[in-house]
Amino acid sequence: MNRPFTRWLSVALIILALDRLTKFMVLRNFMPGEALPVAHFLNLVLAYNRGAAFSFLADANGWQRWIFTAIGLIAALLITHLLRKYRDRTLFCFALSLILGGALGNVIDRLLHGHVIDFLDFYLRGWHWPAFNLADSAISCGAALLVLDELRRARRP
């Protein structure tokens, strides 16, 4: 394996390890629905999401588990291919590595538990953002960095 590709896989594995560790800690220390205030805008909670982002399709009868698992695995394969092909594009590959680590973290949840474990509950006054996890954060940051990378590439002559 070449050095740049290994570096990008290492980033993804670090994200995956941090995601698994944080979810393990929350599962060990919280009951579903229990909340621990951390700041005036953040609670730690244990929430189960059977759907996708923002609980999309969470109320479906179970088929969504396998669809979202398949989508995550296909995305992981595609991202691995892109990391090999474009290994010298630093920002692009860093972004993909964040997405890969996050996607694998949520796929593992779906395979082990049948749902994704969420625990970050941000709120402002009485309005709560849907609970999410470290994997979701990595995916979102990776997506934002992909947009930034494309904007930078488009501006080059």
Secondary structure by P-SEA (a helix, b strand, c coil): ccaaaaaaaaaaaaaaaaaaaaaaaaaacccccccccccccbbbbbbbbcccccccccccccaaaaaaaaaaaaaaaaaaaaaaacccaaaaaaaaaaaaaaaaaaaaaaacccbbbbcccccccccccccccaaaaaaaaaaaaaaaaaaaaaacc
